[in-house]
């Protein structure tokens, strides 16, 4: 399972993110202006599964991003909001939103 750091490094390579970060830095970094215009990130942790939700400017951009992430070996949930502009990517467990429920 790829980590949040692996994901953010890939997003930097795709020029969607200015700097890579790990789970420890995540709460502070996502509130800064680190994403390319039209992109943002949120997360959910369900039991021991953590997902990162990447909002894109359009459904076409989402499909392109999902394809690139799959190519890099990420577990992308293509069934999540299939006609929308948000990609769901599973990463290794971290204490994200709802981790304590």
Buried (B, 14 or more C-beta within 10 A) or exposed (E): EBBBBBBBBBBBEBEBBEEBBBBEBBEEBBEEEBBBEEBEBEBBBEEEBBBBBBBBEEBEBBBBBBEBBEEBEBBBBEEBBEEEBBBBBBBBBBBBBEBEE
